[in-house]
Amino acid sequence: MIALAVVIFNQLSGINAIPYYINDIFALSNQRTLSSSTQAIAVGFANLVFTLLGMALIDRVGRKVFLTMAIQFIAVLWNFPETKGRSLEDIQSQFVAHVG
């Protein structure tokens, strides 16, 4: 049951869309000094580092405890009043206003 919940949360979080929209994400953050290749390498490197960190944490803490904490954290983040009931465009425009 936990494995199914993790797969569902992973898909609904949109993390798989980051590589597809990487150029747009960096453009919104006013990061125009890096080439597209460098941006992809930076995101891939961060993904690798945090994957290795996650593997180390799973070995130390335990898979069940780690996954239960992760699911609870994601559920809390989904219920932030700042994002509840708002469209993605509204959230993006607020993000651009704060960053840009």
Backbone as a chain_set.jsonl record, in Angstrom:
{"seq": "MIALAVVIFNQLSGINAIPYYINDIFALSNQRTLSSSTQAIAVGFANLVFTLLGMALIDRVGRKVFLTMAIQFIAVLWNFPETKGRSLEDIQSQFVAHVG", "coords": {"N": [[0.818, -1.194, 0.0], [1.943, 1.255, 0.764], [3.889, 1.559, -1.221], [2.301, 1.915, -3.506], [1.069, 4.337, -2.867], [3.309, 6.031, -2.882], [4.06, 5.969, -5.581], [1.801, 7.16, -6.726], [1.834, 9.721, -5.476], [4.287, 10.613, -6.482], [3.784, 10.836, -9.247], [1.7, 12.722, -9.239], [2.941, 14.915, -8.16], [4.393, 16.121, -10.127], [7.083, 16.026, -10.698], [8.311, 14.741, -12.786], [7.931, 16.411, -14.916], [9.78, 18.408, -14.827], [12.323, 18.048, -16.278], [11.3, 18.371, -18.883], [10.338, 21.006, -18.978], [12.579, 22.522, -18.382], [14.053, 24.631, -19.58], [12.164, 26.711, -19.633], [11.698, 27.022, -16.896], [14.198, 27.943, -15.943], [14.317, 30.292, -17.436], [12.192, 31.762, -16.332], [13.275, 32.255, -13.875], [15.078, 34.177, -14.372], [17.594, 33.332, -15.156], [19.737, 33.522, -17.39], [22.294, 33.193, -18.144], [23.344, 30.686, -18.343], [23.803, 27.967, -20.59], [21.508, 25.831, -22.425], [22.357, 23.183, -22.282], [24.064, 23.23, -20.054], [22.229, 23.86, -18.063], [20.635, 21.551, -18.073], [22.536, 19.665, -17.292], [23.144, 20.597, -14.721], [20.691, 20.264, -13.353], [20.407, 17.494, -13.655], [22.667, 16.645, -12.214], [22.011, 17.553, -9.625], [19.79, 15.938, -9.212], [21.025, 13.415, -9.186], [22.717, 13.663, -6.9], [20.837, 14.016, -4.797], [19.414, 11.678, -5.071], [21.342, 9.772, -4.332], [21.732, 10.627, -1.702], [19.183, 10.115, -0.669], [19.159, 7.322, -0.919], [21.125, 6.646, 0.957], [19.92, 7.593, 3.293], [17.651, 5.968, 3.401], [18.817, 3.499, 3.913], [19.832, 3.934, 6.489], [17.712, 4.977, 8.118], [15.496, 3.457, 7.512], [13.256, 1.928, 5.276], [10.4, 1.896, 5.497], [9.79, 3.793, 7.519], [10.944, 6.094, 6.399], [9.482, 6.394, 3.974], [6.888, 6.739, 4.979], [7.179, 9.165, 6.366], [7.806, 10.818, 4.183], [5.447, 10.708, 2.643], [3.644, 11.909, 4.414], [4.769, 14.469, 4.562], [4.475, 15.371, 1.904], [1.678, 15.367, 1.734], [1.06, 17.377, 3.588], [2.231, 19.609, 2.338], [0.636, 19.804, 0.039], [-1.66, 20.878, 1.044], [-1.27, 23.544, 1.632], [-2.457, 26.778, 2.258], [-1.812, 28.771, 0.456], [-1.712, 27.679, -2.073], [-4.003, 26.238, -2.458], [-6.832, 25.591, -4.344], [-6.106, 27.303, -6.37], [-5.119, 28.183, -9.704], [-2.538, 26.797, -11.804], [-1.341, 28.762, -13.339], [-1.806, 31.095, -11.852], [-0.23, 30.567, -9.594], [2.285, 30.396, -10.792], [2.576, 33.019, -11.789], [2.678, 34.449, -9.396], [5.022, 33.382, -8.366], [6.885, 34.302, -10.26], [6.643, 37.034, -9.811], [7.765, 37.248, -7.255], [10.355, 36.229, -7.604], [11.379, 37.385, -9.924]], "CA": [[0.0, 0.0, 0.0], [2.831, 2.415, 0.802], [4.525, 1.685, -2.535], [1.306, 2.474, -4.401], [0.921, 5.75, -2.507], [4.505, 6.75, -3.33], [3.964, 6.107, -7.034], [0.754, 8.146, -7.004], [2.344, 11.041, -5.081], [5.352, 10.984, -7.405], [3.187, 11.273, -10.507], [0.898, 13.922, -9.028], [3.789, 16.05, -7.783], [4.865, 16.774, -11.339], [8.537, 16.053, -10.759], [8.747, 14.261, -14.093], [7.789, 17.494, -15.893], [10.899, 19.342, -14.71], [13.229, 18.008, -17.44], [10.628, 18.855, -20.087], [10.191, 22.46, -18.89], [13.762, 23.076, -17.724], [14.411, 25.933, -20.152], [11.181, 27.688, -19.167], [11.917, 27.253, -15.46], [15.366, 28.806, -15.795], [13.987, 31.603, -17.99], [11.369, 32.454, -15.345], [14.111, 32.666, -12.737], [16.03, 35.156, -14.916], [18.914, 32.702, -15.274], [19.989, 33.462, -18.825], [23.735, 33.08, -18.397], [23.681, 29.284, -18.566], [23.262, 27.37, -21.799], [20.523, 24.767, -22.182], [23.08, 21.968, -21.885], [24.541, 23.41, -18.685], [21.06, 23.776, -17.197], [20.253, 20.14, -17.977], [23.569, 18.983, -16.51], [22.996, 21.026, -13.321], [19.515, 19.597, -12.792], [20.732, 16.07, -13.575], [23.612, 16.454, -11.108], [21.248, 17.688, -8.379], [18.978, 14.729, -9.11], [21.926, 12.336, -8.781], [23.159, 13.877, -5.521], [19.751, 13.768, -3.859], [19.089, 10.257, -5.138], [22.326, 9.084, -3.484], [21.418, 10.988, -0.317], [17.991, 9.355, -0.305], [19.532, 5.919, -0.731], [21.827, 6.537, 2.233], [18.939, 7.774, 4.369], [16.794, 4.778, 3.469], [19.585, 2.448, 4.574], [20.017, 4.241, 7.909], [16.457, 5.201, 8.833], [14.568, 2.374, 7.223], [12.381, 2.252, 4.153], [9.018, 2.155, 5.895], [9.755, 5.068, 8.243], [11.267, 7.157, 5.45], [8.365, 6.576, 3.058], [5.766, 7.282, 5.737], [7.472, 10.586, 6.577], [7.727, 11.503, 2.894], [4.039, 10.825, 2.274], [3.048, 12.919, 5.291], [5.314, 15.771, 4.156], [3.82, 15.746, 0.655], [0.276, 15.668, 2.037], [1.02, 18.691, 4.238], [2.528, 20.632, 1.338], [-0.504, 19.941, -0.873], [-2.741, 21.593, 1.709], [-0.92, 24.914, 1.963], [-3.536, 27.674, 1.814], [-1.34, 29.619, -0.64], [-1.895, 27.025, -3.358], [-5.271, 25.506, -2.509], [-7.881, 26.154, -5.166], [-5.59, 28.257, -7.349], [-4.632, 27.565, -10.931], [-1.09, 26.772, -11.96], [-0.933, 30.058, -13.885], [-1.768, 32.041, -10.732], [0.933, 30.244, -8.763], [3.469, 30.763, -11.563], [2.706, 34.472, -11.851], [3.133, 34.882, -8.08], [6.423, 32.988, -8.266], [7.667, 35.233, -11.098], [6.638, 38.332, -9.141], [8.694, 37.212, -6.122], [11.714, 35.927, -8.046], [11.803, 38.285, -11.001]], "C": [[0.865, 1.262, 0.0], [3.474, 2.634, -0.562], [3.558, 2.302, -3.543], [1.116, 3.967, -4.124], [2.11, 6.571, -2.989], [4.461, 6.981, -4.843], [2.934, 7.17, -7.4], [1.233, 9.548, -6.656], [3.432, 11.517, -6.04], [4.781, 11.509, -8.716], [2.409, 12.576, -10.339], [1.736, 15.137, -8.651], [4.342, 16.776, -8.99], [6.37, 16.799, -11.492], [9.059, 15.582, -12.104], [8.644, 15.329, -15.168], [8.968, 18.453, -15.856], [11.867, 19.237, -15.888], [12.589, 18.555, -18.723], [10.569, 20.382, -20.113], [11.427, 23.157, -18.334], [14.148, 24.446, -18.278], [13.453, 27.024, -19.7], [11.384, 28.031, -17.695], [13.104, 28.186, -15.241], [15.109, 30.195, -16.368], [13.141, 32.407, -17.016], [12.182, 32.935, -14.15], [15.19, 33.659, -13.154], [17.451, 34.62, -14.973], [19.202, 32.497, -16.764], [21.468, 33.307, -19.147], [24.161, 31.65, -18.684], [23.064, 28.785, -19.865], [22.27, 26.265, -21.433], [21.199, 23.487, -21.705], [23.554, 22.057, -20.442], [23.387, 23.32, -17.695], [20.651, 22.321, -16.992], [21.254, 19.358, -17.136], [23.42, 19.335, -15.026], [21.811, 20.323, -12.656], [19.763, 18.099, -12.662], [21.686, 15.76, -12.437], [22.905, 16.559, -9.762], [20.383, 16.457, -8.149], [19.828, 13.553, -8.635], [22.334, 12.462, -7.318], [22.048, 13.533, -4.531], [19.237, 12.337, -3.937], [20.04, 9.458, -4.264], [22.076, 9.387, -2.011], [20.194, 10.216, 0.176], [18.295, 7.892, -0.074], [20.244, 5.709, 0.597], [20.866, 6.674, 3.409], [18.04, 6.561, 4.516], [17.518, 3.642, 4.18], [19.7, 2.682, 6.077], [18.699, 4.288, 8.679], [15.515, 4.018, 8.679], [13.554, 2.808, 6.179], [10.977, 2.65, 4.595], [8.887, 3.498, 6.612], [9.972, 6.229, 7.274], [10.098, 7.433, 4.501], [7.145, 7.158, 3.761], [5.967, 8.771, 5.997], [7.334, 11.371, 5.286], [6.283, 11.713, 2.466], [3.35, 11.887, 3.129], [3.506, 14.319, 4.899], [4.63, 16.252, 2.882], [2.362, 16.126, 0.906], [0.142, 17.034, 2.702], [1.258, 19.79, 3.209], [1.372, 20.852, 0.37], [-1.616, 20.775, -0.258], [-2.367, 22.993, 2.162], [-2.011, 25.846, 1.448], [-3.114, 28.555, 0.638], [-1.62, 29.001, -2.0], [-3.265, 26.368, -3.509], [-6.302, 26.26, -3.353], [-7.413, 27.146, -6.208], [-5.083, 27.518, -8.576], [-3.113, 27.621, -10.971], [-0.582, 28.116, -12.482], [-0.847, 31.115, -12.79], [-0.539, 31.819, -9.867], [2.212, 30.655, -9.475], [3.658, 32.279, -11.589], [3.152, 35.044, -10.506], [4.599, 34.562, -7.882], [7.298, 33.958, -9.047], [7.736, 36.59, -10.434], [7.626, 38.364, -7.979], [10.133, 37.038, -6.584], [12.233, 37.005, -8.988], [11.821, 39.69, -10.584]], "O": [[0.548, 2.229, -0.691], [3.593, 3.774, -1.013], [3.966, 3.134, -4.353], [1.014, 4.764, -5.057], [1.933, 7.695, -3.457], [4.789, 8.068, -5.319], [3.173, 7.988, -8.287], [1.061, 10.472, -7.45], [3.489, 12.7, -6.374], [5.25, 12.522, -9.236], [2.461, 13.442, -11.213], [1.284, 16.271, -8.807], [4.723, 17.942, -8.885], [6.888, 17.528, -12.337], [10.145, 15.987, -12.519], [9.222, 15.166, -16.243], [9.135, 19.244, -16.784], [12.212, 20.271, -16.462], [13.281, 19.141, -19.555], [10.734, 20.985, -21.174], [11.324, 24.287, -17.857], [14.533, 25.331, -17.514], [13.88, 28.142, -19.414], [11.258, 29.189, -17.297], [13.021, 29.118, -14.44], [15.627, 31.18, -15.843], [13.343, 33.614, -16.88], [11.815, 33.908, -13.492], [16.106, 33.949, -12.385], [18.408, 35.384, -14.85], [18.941, 31.429, -17.319], [21.846, 33.292, -20.319], [25.247, 31.431, -19.222], [21.934, 29.139, -20.199], [22.204, 25.825, -20.285], [20.68, 22.79, -20.833], [23.461, 21.086, -19.691], [23.545, 22.767, -16.607], [20.355, 21.906, -15.872], [20.867, 18.489, -16.355], [23.555, 18.463, -14.168], [21.921, 19.844, -11.527], [19.372, 17.494, -11.664], [21.545, 14.739, -11.765], [23.157, 15.759, -8.86], [20.256, 15.986, -7.018], [19.398, 12.781, -7.777], [22.3, 11.48, -6.577], [22.287, 12.839, -3.543], [18.679, 11.832, -2.963], [19.61, 8.565, -3.534], [22.195, 8.5, -1.165], [20.176, 9.724, 1.304], [17.762, 7.28, 0.852], [20.004, 4.717, 1.286], [20.983, 5.955, 4.401], [17.703, 6.167, 5.633], [16.912, 2.906, 4.959], [19.668, 1.729, 6.856], [18.583, 3.711, 9.76], [14.823, 3.636, 9.622], [13.06, 3.935, 6.21], [10.431, 3.641, 4.11], [7.96, 4.258, 6.332], [9.259, 7.231, 7.33], [9.765, 8.592, 4.255], [6.441, 7.989, 3.187], [5.027, 9.556, 5.864], [6.799, 12.479, 5.293], [5.933, 12.787, 1.976], [2.557, 12.677, 2.616], [2.707, 15.256, 4.906], [4.246, 17.418, 2.789], [1.871, 17.106, 0.345], [-0.797, 17.773, 2.405], [0.553, 20.8, 3.212], [1.152, 21.978, -0.077], [-2.439, 21.327, -0.987], [-3.065, 23.579, 2.99], [-2.444, 25.708, 0.304], [-3.969, 29.038, -0.104], [-1.754, 29.725, -2.987], [-3.634, 25.98, -4.618], [-6.597, 27.426, -3.094], [-8.238, 27.775, -6.871], [-4.668, 26.363, -8.49], [-2.488, 28.403, -10.254], [0.501, 28.556, -12.097], [0.069, 31.937, -12.789], [0.118, 32.776, -9.454], [3.124, 31.197, -8.851], [4.776, 32.768, -11.428], [3.916, 36.008, -10.466], [5.344, 35.356, -7.307], [8.339, 34.392, -8.553], [8.777, 37.245, -10.481], [8.26, 39.391, -7.737], [11.04, 37.642, -6.011], [13.366, 37.472, -8.867], [12.157, 40.566, -11.381]]}, "num_chains": 1, "name": "protein.A"}
